[in-house]
Amino acid sequence: MQEEILSRCQSFIENQDVDFIDLRYEIVKETAIKFESSAIKDVSSNTTDGYVVRVLNNGGLGITMVSKPEDIPWAINRAKEAAQVISGEADMSFADVPPVKDSIPVSLKIDPRNISLEDKLKLTKKYNDIMLEQPEISSTTVGYNEVFRQKFYVNSEGSEIFQELMTVSISGEAVATRGDLSQNIRVSIGGSTGMENLYNREDVFKKRAELVREMLGAEPVKSGTYTVLLNGSMTGLLAHEAFGHFSEADLIENNKSLRDKMQLDTKLGTENITIIADSTISGDLGIYKYDDEGVPVKKITLMDKGVLTGRLHSRKTAASFNEPITGHMVAEDYRYAPIIRMGTIFVQPGENSFEDLLSQVGNGLYICDAKGGQTTGGNFTFGAQYGYLIKDGKIGPMVRDINMMGNLFTTLENIGAVGDDFKLSERGGCGKGQTNIKSAHGGPHMIVKETVVGGV
């Protein structure tokens, strides 16, 4: 089937009088189950598909999306027209990439497609019930999500690529209530290699329910400036949100001040911090082989011991910056043109044990589990789900309602010791323009000095 589809796609773009044209066709199969407390709110399974055409001509780029193959000739003409309209204002080019012909079927240990919808519902219900059964848990929202993508890519340079991707997860949150006080905590398990990461995980859901109950007895953190110890989730959030987006070349391409500040070989942080983008890790959530421009993804050291050494590129930005192509143009699905996206990004582990890190903090704050955040320019505010006071190198009472604030460049200069542990997220997500469920992050425990923490 894949050869037939690739051949048909290639036939649409042959003999087009343009500098470059590519066509991406995707089939997306999604399964979703959702519980709200004990009630089933959604059980669905659907398959959709569509096409994205891009035309580069005379320095202009035109993009059109359609859902029916009979509309592709129209889409090509519209993309040509769009490219022509902006060709006088743009001078765009693509970095050279050797053409590729390849087929990458998905590799799964336990294929979700072989598991019945009834069994998936039972599994989701079991984990939901585990949390609901714990004392003081007032409500839950738990859902199963499965996305299987078959991607067909052809271009006028001769590339023909078939690639399959699978992500599965069970995730949600639990709310605990005591009197007028309520607290919530998130939970997620999953990955890209099939169902095996979803089985025998009862302890995860029970421990999360116990943690949120413990949060009911915690005091709100006192605002101030702390030396903080981040766990792997918070380290990953810092790498992704505060630093990683500035490594996406399209976000700084036309921002002169940031582009000047983020020149390669510039020292931005302490020698303790090394940040890697690597979507080639076998079994990791963010794994893929080719991006949506047909470019092989590469492992990139973005920062090496505090020195900026790499950047994430499309073919367009690689040409603009005159830097190596990296394979990081990714679209949410067939409804979107690709944009530069992080896959897996993480801080490289160091050599310090957890006990060593606590000792080096002395008195400070241990911040755990990312709760989202926002960035504006180089400034950020990140929420944490819970934390603990550190006194004399020992973990003390739990605290809650934690917000960590700072400036990226100041924070990089305040990175202290880095732990020897390592953990990547099992469920991804990034909302830059489009959702990217394969955007994973993580890292070791890490010390950040002079960190402003909002509280009471």
C-alpha positions, -999 to 999 in steps of 0.1 A, spaced: 0 0 0 27 25 10 45 22 -24 12 28 -42 4 59 -21 39 73 -25 38 68 -63 4 85 -65 17 114 -44 48 117 -66 26 118 -97 9 150 -85 41 169 -82 59 158 -113 67 183 -140 58 213 -119 75 244 -131 87 256 -97 120 257 -78 107 232 -52 75 214 -43 67 188 -17 36 169 -7 28 153 27 -1 129 31 -11 117 66 -35 92 80 -43 98 116 -61 72 138 -71 84 173 -87 65 202 -98 84 233 -114 74 266 -122 98 294 -135 94 329 -146 123 351 -147 108 386 -167 76 382 -185 87 350 -174 78 315 -175 110 295 -160 99 262 -152 67 243 -143 74 207 -122 61 178 -118 78 144 -96 80 114 -89 111 94 -65 121 66 -53 150 45 -26 165 24 -2 195 27 14 211 -4 43 235 -2 57 253 -32 90 273 -31 94 295 -62 113 327 -69 120 332 -32 84 329 -21 68 300 -2 31 290 -6 13 264 15 -21 248 10 -39 220 29 -67 199 15 -85 167 26 -93 150 -8 -69 138 -34 -90 152 -62 -83 187 -47 -45 183 -49 -41 200 -84 -61 229 -71 -40 230 -39 -8 231 -60 -21 260 -81 -31 279 -49 4 273 -34 20 285 -66 -1 317 -65 7 323 -29 45 318 -36 42 343 -64 24 369 -44 51 370 -17 81 364 -40 87 401 -44 89 406 -6 107 374 3 140 360 -7 137 325 7 159 295 0 162 260 14 195 244 25 205 215 4 195 180 16 203 147 -2 171 130 -14 160 100 7 140 69 -1 131 51 31 104 32 49 101 33 88 73 11 101 65 16 137 82 -8 162 59 -17 191 64 -42 219 27 -45 226 7 -31 197 -23 -10 210 -41 -18 177 -43 -55 189 -59 -45 222 -97 -42 223 -114 -9 231 -131 -27 260 -97 -37 275 -84 -2 271 -114 11 289 -110 -14 318 -74 -4 322 -82 33 323 -110 26 348 -87 6 370 -62 35 374 -90 60 378 -106 39 406 -73 35 424 -72 73 429 -109 77 437 -106 50 464 -80 70 484 -93 91 513 -101 128 506 -99 124 468 -130 144 458 -127 140 420 -106 127 392 -102 133 355 -84 104 338 -81 96 301 -66 72 276 -52 87 244 -38 68 214 -25 85 182 -12 64 153 1 84 123 11 71 89 31 97 70 39 98 33 63 124 21 75 132 -15 94 161 -30 106 173 -63 142 164 -54 134 127 -53 126 120 -17 100 93 -10 95 85 27 70 64 46 70 67 84 47 55 112 45 70 146 25 58 177 20 75 210 -2 62 239 -9 76 273 -31 74 304 -31 107 321 -51 132 341 -54 146 376 -68 140 410 -83 166 433 -82 163 471 -104 183 494 -104 190 531 -129 215 543 -126 246 521 -92 237 508 -87 218 475 -54 207 458 -48 190 426 -20 169 412 -12 155 377 -4 120 366 7 105 333 22 73 320 28 63 284 53 64 255 59 56 219 67 19 220 32 5 227 11 -6 256 38 -20 279 44 13 297 7 13 306 6 -20 323 13 -27 360 15 10 369 -9 9 398 17 23 422 20 55 401 -16 64 405 -18 54 442 13 75 450 0 105 432 -32 103 452 -13 101 484 9 131 474 -21 153 467 -36 143 501 -3 153 517 -5 187 500 -37 194 520 -16 196 551 12 216 536 17 253 541 19 277 512 56 285 504 68 319 516 79 342 488 115 351 486 148 343 469 160 307 474 187 283 463 164 257 447 168 221 439 148 211 408 137 175 402 139 161 367 105 173 357 113 209 366 148 207 350 131 195 318 106 224 319 134 249 323 153 233 294 122 232 271 103 264 279 130 289 290 159 278 268 146 254 242 123 278 224 151 303 219 170 274 203 143 272 176 158 293 149 125 306 136 118 324 169 150 344 168 155 347 130 140 382 128 147 393 164 180 411 161 187 415 198 180 378 206 199 367 175 229 388 185 227 374 221 224 338 210 254 336 186 270 302 186 301 298 207 288 324 231 291 315 268 257 319 284 258 297 315 280 280 340 302 250 331 276 228 350 249 230 323 249 210 291 216 207 271 209 181 244 182 178 218 180 141 208 149 126 191 169 95 181 168 78 215 153 43 211 121 39 230 118 75 240 85 93 235 100 120 212 116 95 187 113 100 150 137 95 121 126 121 95 109 154 101 81 168 79 105 182 53 120 147 48 152 156 67 168 130 90 167 142 126 201 147 143 212 147 179 222 183 187 242 196 216 226 229 221 247 240 250 280 225 261 292 234 295 275 267 293 285 276 258 259 278 230 269 252 204 238 243 184 204 254 172 172 237 158 166 244 121 143 240 92 158 240 57 149 276 54 165 288 86 196 266 81 201 285 48 194 318 65 218 312 94 243 293 73 243 265 99 238 227 97 204 213 90 190 194 120 156 178 110 133 197 134 104 208 112 73 190 126 36 195 120 9 185 145 -8 166 116 -21 171 81 -40 203 90 -8 222 95 24 232 77 55 221 96 72 245 120 105 242 139 98 221 170 117 204 198 114 167 200 132 154 231 153 180 250 171 174 283 198 185 306 227 161 306 234 144 339 263 154 361 282 135 388 264 145 421 243 122 441 209 134 455 224 135 490 254 156 477 229 181 461 209 185 493 241 191 512 252 218 487 219 235 489 221 237 527 190 258 533 166 262 504 137 247 485 132 214 467 108 220 438 90 190 422 70 183 391 62 209 365 28 225 364 32 245 332 42 281 329 47 311 306 76 329 290 78 365 278 110 373 260 138 361 283 116 360 314 96 330 327 72 320 354 69 282 361 45 265 384 54 234 405 29 209 418 46 207 453 79 211 470 98 207 503 118 230 525 155 221 528 172 228 561 208 220 569 209 197 539 179 177 549 144 175 534 119 192 556 81 199 555 61 199 523 51 233 508 26 241 481 15 269 457 50 274 443 58 296 414 94 299 402 103 332 383 134 344 366 153 355 335 168 328 312 202 344 309 205 351 346 193 316 355 219 300 332 246 319 351 231 306 384 231 269 376 249 250 403 256 213 407 238 188 385 227 153 396 237 119 383 201 107 379 180 111 347 144 109 339 124 118 307 87 126 306 63 98 295 38 121 280 47 151 258 32 183 248 41 217 235 17 244 223 39 265 200 14 273 173 3 237 171 2 209 197 31 186 196 24 154 216 59 140 209 77 170 226 94 153 256 117 167 281 135 159 313 169 156 330 185 151 364 181 170 396 198 204 394 206 233 417 197 269 407 210 297 429 193 330 437 159 320 424 128 341 430 99 321 443 64 335 445 42 325 475 26 342 505 
